Amino acid sequence: MYVGALMWVLLLFLSSGCAIGQRPLVHPEAVERRCGPVSPVQRMTDQHLLRLSADTAIQPGNPDVLAGRFSPQSQSIAERIGVKHLLVRAAMLEGKADRDLATAVERLHVQQQISDRIALALLDVARTAAEADCEEKRADQLAEVLGEERDKHIRRLLLISIVGDAMIGIVAGGLNLAVMETAAAAAEIFGGAVATWFGVASLSLSDEARHEFRHQRNLLQEVWIGPKESSLIPPSVWRHMTRPLPEDPENYSLRESLIRRWRQDGRLGEAGSEPEQRRIDLYFGEGGSYSIGDLRDRAAMLELLKADVNLMSQDLERLMEEILSQGSA
């Protein structure tokens, strides 16, 4: 009876260990999902409109036709989406003394161009935020699946530990009744060792659950590197992210402030450490082996990026309101 019970527990021990290492926790295709556009979005109007804005900038000594009409915030967002020259043109047409039909038609045409550009910028915001949200959900989904699989393994280990410990207790009790103190002590020691192993295994499993996670289109990489022109984020949104913030005492851009918040929240680890370098390579590369904690950190970083991108819509809304107020005045 003593030998049989010990062999039974030992078999449970070995079978459990094999079950953990035989297969990946989830199938790779379970979390694959396209978040970016099917084909790259190329827009020829952005640089052209920015050049026009620069050509029609208010020169020193000339009256600023936008002063008193639009707030500094609205003028700033107008410049970022390439319509400041159109605002200047609309104001000059409105101020003309001889308002003939041709002037009215041109003014309507300019106003339509401004409205179209604001609508396009709002779509740029929505597209970027949607991609960030999709990537966030991908990371969250895999973290949830890994967490569920990990919890199943932990419950299995704990169940085996409890049953095995109970069986060893029965064996030890029987041996004590049979006046076999040495064998009983050995059985209790063996049972304690097995229970301890299962307890340690259940704790370590939470850190060992990893899965391959790829992201060739990496918005976080664009923010981290900070190229002059982004290949993934629309130009108007990228200018919103990289312009110096007037309210920031150190004149940081929104992109730089976002990276600082990632660091302050501990998403990258201690500065200069080996874990930090590993996470930088992982988060801002094309992907790799992610733990549950890594996935949740990545999702949180994408959530902050999405929030900052969506803030641009507030500036666009204010610009539109000021334009409408000019028309009704």
Residue pairs with C-beta under 8 A, 6 or more apart in sequence:
1 171
1 174
2 171
2 174
2 175
2 180
2 183
2 187
5 167
5 168
5 170
5 171
5 187
6 168
6 171
6 187
6 190
8 167
9 164
9 167
9 168
9 190
9 191
9 194
12 160
12 163
12 164
13 160
13 164
13 194
13 197
13 198
16 156
16 157
16 160
16 198
16 201
17 201
19 153
19 156
20 153
20 201
20 205
24 211
25 145
25 146
25 149
25 150
25 209
25 211
26 142
26 145
26 146
26 149
26 211
28 211
28 212
30 142
30 145
31 138
31 141
31 142
31 145
31 211
31 213
32 214
33 134
33 138
35 131
35 134
35 135
35 138
35 217
36 131
36 217
36 232
37 127
40 231
41 127
41 234
43 234
43 235
45 82
46 82
46 235
46 236
47 235
49 82
49 83
49 85
49 117
50 82
52 82
52 85
53 79
53 82
53 83
53 84
53 85
55 85
56 84
56 85
56 88
56 89
57 84
57 85
58 64
58 65
58 66
58 88
65 88
65 91
65 92
65 95
66 75
66 84
66 87
66 88
66 91
69 87
69 91
69 322
69 326
70 78
70 87
70 319
70 322
71 318
71 322
73 315
73 318
74 315
74 318
74 319
74 322
75 84
75 87
76 243
76 315
77 240
77 312
77 315
77 316
77 318
77 319
78 84
78 87
78 319
80 236
80 239
80 240
80 243
81 117
81 118
81 120
81 121
81 236
81 316
82 117
82 236
83 113
83 114
83 117
83 118
86 110
86 113
86 114
86 117
87 114
87 323
89 110
90 107
90 110
90 111
90 114
93 103
93 106
93 107
93 110
94 107
94 326
96 103
111 323
111 327
114 323
115 320
118 316
118 319
118 320
120 236
121 236
121 237
121 312
121 316
122 313
122 316
124 234
124 236
124 237
125 237
125 309
125 310
125 312
125 313
125 316
127 234
128 219
128 233
128 234
128 237
128 309
129 306
129 309
129 310
131 217
131 219
131 232
132 219
132 302
132 303
132 305
132 306
132 309
133 302
133 306
135 215
135 219
135 302
136 298
136 299
136 302
136 303
136 306
137 299
138 213
138 215
139 213
139 290
139 295
139 296
139 298
139 299
139 302
140 295
140 296
140 299
142 211
142 213
142 290
142 295
143 292
143 295
143 296
143 299
146 209
146 210
146 211
146 292
146 295
147 209
147 292
149 209
150 205
150 206
150 209
150 292
153 202
153 205
154 202
154 205
154 206
157 198
157 201
157 202
157 205
158 198
158 199
158 202
160 198
161 194
161 195
161 198
161 199
161 202
164 191
164 194
164 195
164 198
165 191
165 194
165 195
167 191
168 187
168 188
168 190
168 191
168 194
169 188
169 191
171 184
171 187
171 191
172 184
172 185
172 187
172 188
172 191
173 184
175 181
175 183
175 184
175 187
176 184
206 292
207 291
209 291
209 292
210 289
210 290
210 291
211 289
211 290
212 287
212 288
212 289
212 290
213 287
213 288
213 289
213 290
213 295
214 286
214 287
215 286
215 287
216 286
216 287
217 232
218 232
218 284
218 285
218 286
219 232
219 233
219 302
219 305
220 283
220 284
220 298
220 301
220 302
220 305
221 284
221 285
222 230
222 231
222 232
222 233
222 238
223 241
223 255
223 258
223 259
223 305
224 259
224 280
224 283
224 284
225 284
226 242
226 255
226 256
229 235
229 238
230 238
233 241
236 312
237 309
237 312
240 254
240 309
240 312
240 315
241 253
241 254
241 255
241 258
241 308
241 309
242 253
242 254
242 255
243 253
243 254
244 251
244 252
244 253
245 251
245 252
245 253
245 254
245 257
248 257
252 260
254 308
258 304
258 305
258 308
261 304
262 268
262 301
262 304
263 271
265 300
267 279
267 283
267 297
267 300
267 301
268 276
268 279
268 280
268 283
269 275
269 276
269 279
270 276
279 294
279 297
281 288
282 288
282 289
282 290
282 294
283 294
283 297
283 298
283 301
290 298
